[in-house]
C-alpha cells in the first residue's frame, strides 16, 4: 500500500467530512464530486452520487466511511499504474 496516497486520501476525506461524523453523506459526496469536476464544467447529478455509492459503500449503509473511501482511492491508483 502506498502510504503517501493513503494519507492524501485521508486528508481529502477529512476535508469533505464537514460534520466530522466519520462518514461522507450524500451532500458531502456531492461537494467532493463538484470540486473534482468543476474545472471540467461537469455538473454532478444524483445519479453520479448513486454510482459512487454503489461502487464504494461496501456495507450498504448509504454513506462512505473513511476506510471505504481510502480503499477506493488506493484501488483506483493501483489500476492507473
N, C-alpha and C positions, 0 to 999 in steps of 0.2 A: 504494500500500500504506500502511495506517495503521501508522506506526512505533510508536506507543504500544501498540496492540493486539498487534503482533508482539513487543514487549518483554515485555508481560504474559504472552503465551503462552510465551515462552522461560523466563520466571521460573517459571511453573507447571510446565513440563516439567522443569526442573532440580529443583524441589521433589520431584517424584514419581520421578525417576530416582535412586532411593536408592543403587544400586550404582555410580552415575556412569559407566555404560557408554556413554552417549550414545544409549541406546535405552530405550523403555518396553517391558518384557516383560510377560507376562500378569499376574503378581502385582502389578506396579506399575500396570498399566492398571486392574486391579480396585480397587486402593486409590484411584486417581483418581476412578473412577466412583462408588465408595461414598461418597467425600467429597462429590461433586456431588449425589448423590441422597439422602443421609442425612436431610436436613431434610424431605424429602417422604415418608419412610418407605418408600422403594422399595428392594427387595432387588436386588442385582446378580447376574445369573446368568452362567454360562459362555456362554450364547447371546448375551447383551448384549456380552460381550467379543468374541465371534466377529463380530458385526455391526460393531463399531467397527474391528476389524482389517480386515475385508473392504472397508470404505469408505475406510480411511486408509493401510493398508500397501501402498503403490504398488509396491514392489519384491518383495513376496511372501515376505519373509524371516521372517514370523511375529512381528515386533516393529515398533514405531513409532519412527522416527528423529525427531530434533528438527525437521528440515526438514519431514517428513511431518506432524507434529503442528501446527506453526505454520501450514502451508498449510491444514490442515483448519479451524483456528480462524478464520483470515482469510476463508476461503470461507464459513463459517457466519455470520460477522459481516457480510459483504457481502450475503448473502441476507436477513438480518434488516433491513437498511436499505432 
